[in-house]
Amino acid sequence: MTLVYSFFDVFTSPSSFFHRIKYGDHKGRWIFLLLTLSIFALYYSFYSVIDSEWLVQKQLAEIQDLPASQQEELARIFRNLAEYAGWLGTFLSSTAMLVAVALLSLFYMYMDSSDERKSYEQWFSFTLWTQAPTIISTLIFMIILFTIPEQDFRPELINYASVSQLLGIQEESGYLYLIGNSFSVFYIWSIVLATIGIRIWANATWLKSLLIAVTPYIVYVVSQIIMV
């Protein structure tokens, strides 16, 4: 089973795909490389066109409770680091994604109650494949980025597929906007793939598989709300 065939199969026939890789070659190294490159491309292209002053102001908005003297000092530091924002932001975002995959894999392995328990390496490859929609998301974002007029570019476009963007939920909506911005069409797609795969790999019911697949994302959204 070639990588290209696997890539299309996970989207067009996920049930048969997860059945095949349950005991066969899961192409873990290659999907790991593809995902890493796509995440790198997504964030590097974003930070390469974003206005550095916008980044500074966004960071300052998050520290408004600090004394004025500390805000000024941090503003100076932020501006000095702005020229490295592309590489720094790309590295941190890519690392965060890979850490998330590692934690998801651990969670899936822990929740696997089947008679034939899989190794962590197997669940790690499984989780990488459930994140395959990220590659599609990146390709679409790159097309948007390189076709949209420069004057029409907005930083929010990186979340072009979020529920908030698609439904027109404004930032003034508070928690509703935050929740909508934390979920995108591609996250939902990943949850669907994970649900199908967990049902096959862990011999779980549809309901249990869905709960296992969606729980980490709910935890993520709740943590985002708490941190506001």
PyRosetta script that sets phi, psi and omega in degrees:
from pyrosetta import init, pose_from_sequence

init()
pose = pose_from_sequence("MTLVYSFFDVFTSPSSFFHRIKYGDHKGRWIFLLLTLSIFALYYSFYSVIDSEWLVQKQLAEIQDLPASQQEELARIFRNLAEYAGWLGTFLSSTAMLVAVALLSLFYMYMDSSDERKSYEQWFSFTLWTQAPTIISTLIFMIILFTIPEQDFRPELINYASVSQLLGIQEESGYLYLIGNSFSVFYIWSIVLATIGIRIWANATWLKSLLIAVTPYIVYVVSQIIMV")
pose.set_psi(1, 111.3)
pose.set_omega(1, -177.0)
pose.set_phi(2, -73.9)
pose.set_psi(2, 163.5)
pose.set_omega(2, -179.5)
pose.set_phi(3, -62.7)
pose.set_psi(3, -43.3)
pose.set_omega(3, -178.8)
pose.set_phi(4, -61.8)
pose.set_psi(4, -44.4)
pose.set_omega(4, 178.5)
pose.set_phi(5, -62.5)
pose.set_psi(5, -42.8)
pose.set_omega(5, 179.4)
pose.set_phi(6, -61.3)
pose.set_psi(6, -41.9)
pose.set_omega(6, -177.7)
pose.set_phi(7, -61.6)
pose.set_psi(7, -44.0)
pose.set_omega(7, 179.6)
pose.set_phi(8, -75.2)
pose.set_psi(8, -32.5)
pose.set_omega(8, -177.5)
pose.set_phi(9, -67.5)
pose.set_psi(9, -36.6)
pose.set_omega(9, -178.4)
pose.set_phi(10, -65.3)
pose.set_psi(10, -25.1)
pose.set_omega(10, 178.7)
pose.set_phi(11, -90.1)
pose.set_psi(11, -39.6)
pose.set_omega(11, -173.1)
pose.set_phi(12, -90.1)
pose.set_psi(12, -28.4)
pose.set_omega(12, -179.1)
pose.set_phi(13, -145.8)
pose.set_psi(13, 67.0)
pose.set_omega(13, -173.9)
pose.set_phi(14, -60.5)
pose.set_psi(14, -36.0)
pose.set_omega(14, -179.3)
pose.set_phi(15, -61.5)
pose.set_psi(15, -51.4)
pose.set_omega(15, 179.6)
pose.set_phi(16, -66.4)
pose.set_psi(16, -32.8)
pose.set_omega(16, 179.1)
pose.set_phi(17, -63.4)
pose.set_psi(17, -49.4)
pose.set_omega(17, -178.4)
pose.set_phi(18, -68.6)
pose.set_psi(18, -29.0)
pose.set_omega(18, 173.7)
pose.set_phi(19, -64.4)
pose.set_psi(19, -43.0)
pose.set_omega(19, -177.0)
pose.set_phi(20, -66.7)
pose.set_psi(20, -42.8)
pose.set_omega(20, -176.1)
pose.set_phi(21, -84.3)
pose.set_psi(21, -2.0)
pose.set_omega(21, 179.8)
pose.set_phi(22, -61.1)
pose.set_psi(22, -37.9)
pose.set_omega(22, 179.6)
pose.set_phi(23, -123.9)
pose.set_psi(23, -8.6)
pose.set_omega(23, -176.7)
pose.set_phi(24, -100.5)
pose.set_psi(24, -161.3)
pose.set_omega(24, -179.5)
pose.set_phi(25, -74.0)
pose.set_psi(25, 118.0)
pose.set_omega(25, -176.2)
pose.set_phi(26, -95.3)
pose.set_psi(26, 3.5)
pose.set_omega(26, 177.2)
pose.set_phi(27, 51.8)
pose.set_psi(27, 37.4)
pose.set_omega(27, -175.2)
pose.set_phi(28, -58.9)
pose.set_psi(28, -42.6)
pose.set_omega(28, -177.5)
pose.set_phi(29, -64.5)
pose.set_psi(29, -38.8)
pose.set_omega(29, -176.5)
pose.set_phi(30, -73.2)
pose.set_psi(30, -41.1)
pose.set_omega(30, 178.7)
pose.set_phi(31, -69.5)
pose.set_psi(31, -32.0)
pose.set_omega(31, 174.9)
pose.set_phi(32, -61.0)
pose.set_psi(32, -45.0)
pose.set_omega(32, 179.5)
pose.set_phi(33, -64.9)
pose.set_psi(33, -44.3)
pose.set_omega(33, -179.9)
pose.set_phi(34, -61.8)
pose.set_psi(34, -45.5)
pose.set_omega(34, -179.7)
pose.set_phi(35, -64.3)
pose.set_psi(35, -44.3)
pose.set_omega(35, -179.9)
pose.set_phi(36, -60.7)
pose.set_psi(36, -44.6)
pose.set_omega(36, 179.8)
pose.set_phi(37, -65.8)
pose.set_psi(37, -38.8)
pose.set_omega(37, -178.8)
pose.set_phi(38, -68.0)
pose.set_psi(38, -40.6)
pose.set_omega(38, 178.1)
pose.set_phi(39, -64.8)
pose.set_psi(39, -43.9)
pose.set_omega(39, 178.5)
pose.set_phi(40, -59.5)
pose.set_psi(40, -46.4)
pose.set_omega(40, -179.3)
pose.set_phi(41, -63.6)
pose.set_psi(41, -40.9)
pose.set_omega(41, -179.2)
pose.set_phi(42, -59.3)
pose.set_psi(42, -54.0)
pose.set_omega(42, -173.3)
pose.set_phi(43, -78.2)
pose.set_psi(43, -32.2)
pose.set_omega(43, 178.6)
pose.set_phi(44, -68.6)
pose.set_psi(44, -41.0)
pose.set_omega(44, 177.9)
pose.set_phi(45, -65.0)
pose.set_psi(45, -36.8)
pose.set_omega(45, 178.7)
pose.set_phi(46, -65.5)
pose.set_psi(46, -51.4)
pose.set_omega(46, -177.1)
pose.set_phi(47, -70.4)
pose.set_psi(47, -19.7)
pose.set_omega(47, -180.0)
pose.set_phi(48, -76.5)
pose.set_psi(48, -20.5)
pose.set_omega(48, -179.0)
pose.set_phi(49, -110.9)
pose.set_psi(49, -13.0)
pose.set_omega(49, -177.1)
pose.set_phi(50, -72.8)
pose.set_psi(50, 146.4)
pose.set_omega(50, 177.7)
pose.set_phi(51, -71.7)
pose.set_psi(51, 121.9)
pose.set_omega(51, -177.3)
pose.set_phi(52, -61.2)
pose.set_psi(52, -33.1)
pose.set_omega(52, 179.5)
pose.set_phi(53, -67.1)
pose.set_psi(53, -32.8)
pose.set_omega(53, 176.7)
pose.set_phi(54, -63.2)
pose.set_psi(54, -41.1)
pose.set_omega(54, 178.1)
pose.set_phi(55, -62.6)
pose.set_psi(55, -42.4)
pose.set_omega(55, 179.9)
pose.set_phi(56, -62.0)
pose.set_psi(56, -47.7)
pose.set_omega(56, -178.6)
pose.set_phi(57, -64.5)
pose.set_psi(57, -36.5)
pose.set_omega(57, 178.2)
pose.set_phi(58, -64.5)
pose.set_psi(58, -40.3)
pose.set_omega(58, 178.6)
pose.set_phi(59, -69.1)
pose.set_psi(59, -38.6)
pose.set_omega(59, 179.5)
pose.set_phi(60, -66.8)
pose.set_psi(60, -32.4)
pose.set_omega(60, -179.7)
pose.set_phi(61, -64.6)
pose.set_psi(61, -22.6)
pose.set_omega(61, -178.1)
pose.set_phi(62, -88.1)
pose.set_psi(62, -4.2)
pose.set_omega(62, -178.6)
pose.set_phi(63, -125.3)
pose.set_psi(63, 29.9)
pose.set_omega(63, -176.8)
pose.set_phi(64, -63.6)
pose.set_psi(64, -21.9)
pose.set_omega(64, -177.1)
pose.set_phi(65, -78.8)
pose.set_psi(65, -10.4)
pose.set_omega(65, -179.4)
pose.set_phi(66, -77.8)
pose.set_psi(66, 155.1)
pose.set_omega(66, 176.0)
pose.set_phi(67, -57.6)
pose.set_psi(67, 152.8)
pose.set_omega(67, -175.7)
pose.set_phi(68, -57.2)
pose.set_psi(68, -39.0)
pose.set_omega(68, -178.4)
pose.set_phi(69, -63.6)
pose.set_psi(69, -40.6)
pose.set_omega(69, 178.8)
pose.set_phi(70, -69.7)
pose.set_psi(70, -36.6)
pose.set_omega(70, 177.8)
pose.set_phi(71, -62.3)
pose.set_psi(71, -42.4)
pose.set_omega(71, 179.7)
pose.set_phi(72, -63.9)
pose.set_psi(72, -40.5)
pose.set_omega(72, 179.4)
pose.set_phi(73, -65.9)
pose.set_psi(73, -43.0)
pose.set_omega(73, 178.7)
pose.set_phi(74, -67.9)
pose.set_psi(74, -35.1)
pose.set_omega(74, 177.3)
pose.set_phi(75, -61.6)
pose.set_psi(75, -40.2)
pose.set_omega(75, 178.5)
pose.set_phi(76, -64.5)
pose.set_psi(76, -41.9)
pose.set_omega(76, 179.4)
pose.set_phi(77, -65.9)
pose.set_psi(77, -43.6)
pose.set_omega(77, -179.8)
pose.set_phi(78, -59.9)
pose.set_psi(78, -42.4)
pose.set_omega(78, -178.3)
pose.set_phi(79, -69.0)
pose.set_psi(79, -34.0)
pose.set_omega(79, 177.1)
pose.set_phi(80, -67.6)
pose.set_psi(80, -31.7)
pose.set_omega(80, -179.2)
pose.set_phi(81, -87.0)
pose.set_psi(81, -10.5)
pose.set_omega(81, -174.1)
pose.set_phi(82, -57.2)
pose.set_psi(82, -36.2)
pose.set_omega(82, -177.9)
pose.set_phi(83, -68.1)
pose.set_psi(83, -19.1)
pose.set_omega(83, 178.1)
pose.set_phi(84, -101.0)
pose.set_psi(84, 8.6)
pose.set_omega(84, -174.3)
pose.set_phi(85, -59.4)
pose.set_psi(85, -37.7)
pose.set_omega(85, -178.6)
pose.set_phi(86, -58.7)
pose.set_psi(86, -54.0)
pose.set_omega(86, -178.5)
pose.set_phi(87, -70.0)
pose.set_psi(87, -42.7)
pose.set_omega(87, -178.1)
pose.set_phi(88, -65.6)
pose.set_psi(88, -47.2)
pose.set_omega(88, -179.7)
pose.set_phi(89, -63.7)
pose.set_psi(89, -39.9)
pose.set_omega(89, 178.9)
pose.set_phi(90, -64.4)
pose.set_psi(90, -44.8)
pose.set_omega(90, -179.4)
pose.set_phi(91, -63.2)
pose.set_psi(91, -47.6)
pose.set_omega(91, -177.6)
pose.set_phi(92, -65.4)
pose.set_psi(92, -42.4)
pose.set_omega(92, -178.9)
pose.set_phi(93, -67.1)
pose.set_psi(93, -42.0)
pose.set_omega(93, 179.4)
pose.set_phi(94, -65.4)
pose.set_psi(94, -42.6)
pose.set_omega(94, 179.1)
pose.set_phi(95, -62.8)
pose.set_psi(95, -42.8)
pose.set_omega(95, -179.8)
pose.set_phi(96, -61.4)
pose.set_psi(96, -39.5)
pose.set_omega(96, 179.5)
pose.set_phi(97, -64.8)
pose.set_psi(97, -43.6)
pose.set_omega(97, -179.0)
pose.set_phi(98, -68.8)
pose.set_psi(98, -35.7)
pose.set_omega(98, 175.8)
pose.set_phi(99, -64.6)
pose.set_psi(99, -40.4)
pose.set_omega(99, 178.5)
pose.set_phi(100, -61.7)
pose.set_psi(100, -42.1)
pose.set_omega(100, 178.1)
pose.set_phi(101, -62.8)
pose.set_psi(101, -42.0)
pose.set_omega(101, 179.5)
pose.set_phi(102, -62.0)
pose.set_psi(102, -42.7)
pose.set_omega(102, 180.0)
pose.set_phi(103, -69.7)
pose.set_psi(103, -39.4)
pose.set_omega(103, 176.9)
pose.set_phi(104, -61.0)
pose.set_psi(104, -42.0)
pose.set_omega(104, -179.8)
pose.set_phi(105, -61.1)
pose.set_psi(105, -43.1)
pose.set_omega(105, 179.4)
pose.set_phi(106, -63.6)
pose.set_psi(106, -40.9)
pose.set_omega(106, 179.4)
pose.set_phi(107, -64.9)
pose.set_psi(107, -46.1)
pose.set_omega(107, 179.8)
pose.set_phi(108, -61.5)
pose.set_psi(108, -42.5)
pose.set_omega(108, 179.7)
pose.set_phi(109, -62.6)
pose.set_psi(109, -41.2)
pose.set_omega(109, -179.6)
pose.set_phi(110, -65.0)
pose.set_psi(110, -37.0)
pose.set_omega(110, -176.9)
pose.set_phi(111, -82.8)
pose.set_psi(111, -7.1)
pose.set_omega(111, -179.9)
pose.set_phi(112, -74.3)
pose.set_psi(112, 111.6)
pose.set_omega(112, -178.8)
pose.set_phi(113, -111.6)
pose.set_psi(113, 17.2)
pose.set_omega(113, -179.1)
pose.set_phi(114, -74.4)
pose.set_psi(114, 166.5)
pose.set_omega(114, 179.4)
pose.set_phi(115, -69.9)
pose.set_psi(115, -31.1)
pose.set_omega(115, -179.6)
pose.set_phi(116, -106.2)
pose.set_psi(116, 80.7)
pose.set_omega(116, -177.9)
pose.set_phi(117, -70.2)
pose.set_psi(117, 139.6)
pose.set_omega(117, -178.7)
pose.set_phi(118, -91.6)
pose.set_psi(118, 158.9)
pose.set_omega(118, 177.6)
pose.set_phi(119, -77.1)
pose.set_psi(119, 165.8)
pose.set_omega(119, 177.8)
pose.set_phi(120, -61.9)
pose.set_psi(120, -38.4)
pose.set_omega(120, 179.5)
pose.set_phi(121, -60.6)
pose.set_psi(121, -40.8)
pose.set_omega(121, 178.5)
pose.set_phi(122, -65.0)
pose.set_psi(122, -44.0)
pose.set_omega(122, 179.6)
pose.set_phi(123, -68.3)
pose.set_psi(123, -30.8)
pose.set_omega(123, 177.2)
pose.set_phi(124, -64.9)
pose.set_psi(124, -44.4)
pose.set_omega(124, 176.9)
pose.set_phi(125, -64.4)
pose.set_psi(125, -40.5)
pose.set_omega(125, 177.1)
pose.set_phi(126, -57.4)
pose.set_psi(126, -47.9)
pose.set_omega(126, -178.2)
pose.set_phi(127, -64.0)
pose.set_psi(127, -38.4)
pose.set_omega(127, 176.8)
pose.set_phi(128, -58.7)
pose.set_psi(128, -42.4)
pose.set_omega(128, -179.6)
pose.set_phi(129, -68.2)
pose.set_psi(129, -32.4)
pose.set_omega(129, 177.7)
pose.set_phi(130, -69.2)
pose.set_psi(130, -18.2)
pose.set_omega(130, 178.1)
pose.set_phi(131, -92.6)
pose.set_psi(131, 7.4)
pose.set_omega(131, -178.9)
pose.set_phi(132, -55.4)
pose.set_psi(132, -32.4)
pose.set_omega(132, 176.2)
pose.set_phi(133, -56.8)
pose.set_psi(133, -21.9)
pose.set_omega(133, 176.8)
pose.set_phi(134, -59.3)
pose.set_psi(134, -35.0)
pose.set_omega(134, 179.8)
pose.set_phi(135, -66.3)
pose.set_psi(135, -42.9)
pose.set_omega(135, 176.9)
pose.set_phi(136, -63.4)
pose.set_psi(136, -42.8)
pose.set_omega(136, 178.9)
pose.set_phi(137, -58.3)
pose.set_psi(137, -43.2)
pose.set_omega(137, -179.5)
pose.set_phi(138, -64.9)
pose.set_psi(138, -43.6)
pose.set_omega(138, -179.7)
pose.set_phi(139, -60.5)
pose.set_psi(139, -42.8)
pose.set_omega(139, 179.6)
pose.set_phi(140, -65.8)
pose.set_psi(140, -42.5)
pose.set_omega(140, 179.3)
pose.set_phi(141, -62.4)
pose.set_psi(141, -39.5)
pose.set_omega(141, 179.3)
pose.set_phi(142, -63.5)
pose.set_psi(142, -39.5)
pose.set_omega(142, 177.6)
pose.set_phi(143, -63.6)
pose.set_psi(143, -45.4)
pose.set_omega(143, 177.8)
pose.set_phi(144, -59.9)
pose.set_psi(144, -46.0)
pose.set_omega(144, -175.5)
pose.set_phi(145, -61.6)
pose.set_psi(145, -40.6)
pose.set_omega(145, -174.6)
pose.set_phi(146, -92.4)
pose.set_psi(146, -1.7)
pose.set_omega(146, 178.4)
pose.set_phi(147, -114.0)
pose.set_psi(147, -22.3)
pose.set_omega(147, -179.0)
pose.set_phi(148, -76.5)
pose.set_psi(148, 139.7)
pose.set_omega(148, 175.8)
pose.set_phi(149, -59.1)
pose.set_psi(149, 142.9)
pose.set_omega(149, -175.6)
pose.set_phi(150, -56.6)
pose.set_psi(150, -37.8)
pose.set_omega(150, -177.6)
pose.set_phi(151, -70.6)
pose.set_psi(151, -15.8)
pose.set_omega(151, -179.5)
pose.set_phi(152, -95.7)
pose.set_psi(152, -2.7)
pose.set_omega(152, -178.1)
pose.set_phi(153, -73.3)
pose.set_psi(153, 132.5)
pose.set_omega(153, 175.8)
pose.set_phi(154, -126.6)
pose.set_psi(154, 142.4)
pose.set_omega(154, 179.8)
pose.set_phi(155, -55.8)
pose.set_psi(155, -29.5)
pose.set_omega(155, -177.7)
pose.set_phi(156, -66.2)
pose.set_psi(156, -13.1)
pose.set_omega(156, -177.6)
pose.set_phi(157, -64.8)
pose.set_psi(157, -20.3)
pose.set_omega(157, 178.1)
pose.set_phi(158, -64.4)
pose.set_psi(158, -22.2)
pose.set_omega(158, 175.8)
pose.set_phi(159, -104.0)
pose.set_psi(159, 35.9)
pose.set_omega(159, -173.2)
pose.set_phi(160, -58.1)
pose.set_psi(160, -25.5)
pose.set_omega(160, -176.7)
pose.set_phi(161, -102.0)
pose.set_psi(161, 9.3)
pose.set_omega(161, -179.9)
pose.set_phi(162, -71.1)
pose.set_psi(162, 157.2)
pose.set_omega(162, 179.3)
pose.set_phi(163, -60.6)
pose.set_psi(163, -39.2)
pose.set_omega(163, -180.0)
pose.set_phi(164, -62.2)
pose.set_psi(164, -44.5)
pose.set_omega(164, -179.8)
pose.set_phi(165, -66.1)
pose.set_psi(165, -43.6)
pose.set_omega(165, -176.2)
pose.set_phi(166, -70.0)
pose.set_psi(166, -33.8)
pose.set_omega(166, -178.6)
pose.set_phi(167, -96.1)
pose.set_psi(167, -0.8)
pose.set_omega(167, 178.6)
pose.set_phi(168, 71.1)
pose.set_psi(168, 28.8)
pose.set_omega(168, 178.5)
pose.set_phi(169, -76.0)
pose.set_psi(169, 125.0)
pose.set_omega(169, -175.8)
pose.set_phi(170, -86.5)
pose.set_psi(170, 158.0)
pose.set_omega(170, -178.2)
pose.set_phi(171, -60.7)
pose.set_psi(171, -28.2)
pose.set_omega(171, -179.9)
pose.set_phi(172, -65.4)
pose.set_psi(172, -13.2)
pose.set_omega(172, -178.4)
pose.set_phi(173, -74.5)
pose.set_psi(173, -5.0)
pose.set_omega(173, 175.0)
pose.set_phi(174, 70.6)
pose.set_psi(174, -125.6)
pose.set_omega(174, -175.6)
pose.set_phi(175, -61.0)
pose.set_psi(175, -33.6)
pose.set_omega(175, 179.3)
pose.set_phi(176, -61.2)
pose.set_psi(176, -42.1)
pose.set_omega(176, 177.7)
pose.set_phi(177, -65.4)
pose.set_psi(177, -43.1)
pose.set_omega(177, -178.2)
pose.set_phi(178, -62.6)
pose.set_psi(178, -44.0)
pose.set_omega(178, 178.8)
pose.set_phi(179, -64.5)
pose.set_psi(179, -45.7)
pose.set_omega(179, -179.8)
pose.set_phi(180, -64.3)
pose.set_psi(180, -33.6)
pose.set_omega(180, -179.1)
pose.set_phi(181, -76.5)
pose.set_psi(181, -19.5)
pose.set_omega(181, -179.7)
pose.set_phi(182, -84.5)
pose.set_psi(182, -15.7)
pose.set_omega(182, 179.1)
pose.set_phi(183, -115.4)
pose.set_psi(183, 132.1)
pose.set_omega(183, 176.4)
pose.set_phi(184, -123.5)
pose.set_psi(184, 168.6)
pose.set_omega(184, 176.6)
pose.set_phi(185, -57.0)
pose.set_psi(185, -35.6)
pose.set_omega(185, -176.5)
pose.set_phi(186, -77.3)
pose.set_psi(186, -29.0)
pose.set_omega(186, 172.4)
pose.set_phi(187, -65.4)
pose.set_psi(187, -43.8)
pose.set_omega(187, 179.4)
pose.set_phi(188, -63.0)
pose.set_psi(188, -40.5)
pose.set_omega(188, 177.0)
pose.set_phi(189, -60.0)
pose.set_psi(189, -43.3)
pose.set_omega(189, 178.8)
pose.set_phi(190, -63.6)
pose.set_psi(190, -39.0)
pose.set_omega(190, 178.2)
pose.set_phi(191, -63.4)
pose.set_psi(191, -40.6)
pose.set_omega(191, 178.2)
pose.set_phi(192, -62.7)
pose.set_psi(192, -46.3)
pose.set_omega(192, 178.9)
pose.set_phi(193, -61.9)
pose.set_psi(193, -42.8)
pose.set_omega(193, 179.6)
pose.set_phi(194, -63.2)
pose.set_psi(194, -40.3)
pose.set_omega(194, 179.7)
pose.set_phi(195, -61.3)
pose.set_psi(195, -46.7)
pose.set_omega(195, 179.3)
pose.set_phi(196, -63.3)
pose.set_psi(196, -44.7)
pose.set_omega(196, -177.7)
pose.set_phi(197, -67.5)
pose.set_psi(197, -41.9)
pose.set_omega(197, -179.7)
pose.set_phi(198, -64.0)
pose.set_psi(198, -40.1)
pose.set_omega(198, 178.1)
pose.set_phi(199, -57.6)
pose.set_psi(199, -38.3)
pose.set_omega(199, -178.2)
pose.set_phi(200, -80.7)
pose.set_psi(200, -44.0)
pose.set_omega(200, -175.5)
pose.set_phi(201, -76.1)
pose.set_psi(201, -35.9)
pose.set_omega(201, -176.3)
pose.set_phi(202, -103.4)
pose.set_psi(202, 3.2)
pose.set_omega(202, -179.0)
pose.set_phi(203, 52.6)
pose.set_psi(203, 40.5)
pose.set_omega(203, -177.5)
pose.set_phi(204, -97.2)
pose.set_psi(204, 164.9)
pose.set_omega(204, 174.8)
pose.set_phi(205, -72.6)
pose.set_psi(205, 166.4)
pose.set_omega(205, 178.5)
pose.set_phi(206, -61.1)
pose.set_psi(206, -42.1)
pose.set_omega(206, -177.7)
pose.set_phi(207, -65.2)
pose.set_psi(207, -47.0)
pose.set_omega(207, 179.3)
pose.set_phi(208, -63.2)
pose.set_psi(208, -39.6)
pose.set_omega(208, 178.9)
pose.set_phi(209, -62.8)
pose.set_psi(209, -42.7)
pose.set_omega(209, 178.4)
pose.set_phi(210, -63.7)
pose.set_psi(210, -43.3)
pose.set_omega(210, -179.8)
pose.set_phi(211, -63.0)
pose.set_psi(211, -41.1)
pose.set_omega(211, 178.3)
pose.set_phi(212, -64.6)
pose.set_psi(212, -41.4)
pose.set_omega(212, -176.6)
pose.set_phi(213, -70.1)
pose.set_psi(213, -37.6)
pose.set_omega(213, -173.0)
pose.set_phi(214, -89.2)
pose.set_psi(214, -23.2)
pose.set_omega(214, -176.2)
pose.set_phi(215, -55.4)
pose.set_psi(215, -47.3)
pose.set_omega(215, -180.0)
pose.set_phi(216, -59.6)
pose.set_psi(216, -34.5)
pose.set_omega(216, -179.7)
pose.set_phi(217, -72.3)
pose.set_psi(217, -35.9)
pose.set_omega(217, 176.6)
pose.set_phi(218, -64.8)
pose.set_psi(218, -43.2)
pose.set_omega(218, 177.3)
pose.set_phi(219, -59.1)
pose.set_psi(219, -41.3)
pose.set_omega(219, 179.4)
pose.set_phi(220, -62.2)
pose.set_psi(220, -47.1)
pose.set_omega(220, -179.8)
pose.set_phi(221, -62.7)
pose.set_psi(221, -44.6)
pose.set_omega(221, 179.3)
pose.set_phi(222, -60.9)
pose.set_psi(222, -41.9)
pose.set_omega(222, 179.3)
pose.set_phi(223, -64.2)
pose.set_psi(223, -35.3)
pose.set_omega(223, 177.3)
pose.set_phi(224, -64.6)
pose.set_psi(224, -40.3)
pose.set_omega(224, -179.7)
pose.set_phi(225, -67.3)
pose.set_psi(225, -42.8)
pose.set_omega(225, -178.6)
pose.set_phi(226, -62.9)
pose.set_psi(226, -36.6)
pose.set_omega(226, -176.3)
pose.set_phi(227, -76.2)
pose.set_psi(227, -11.5)
pose.set_omega(227, -179.9)
pose.set_phi(228, -70.8)
pose.dump_pdb("model.pdb")
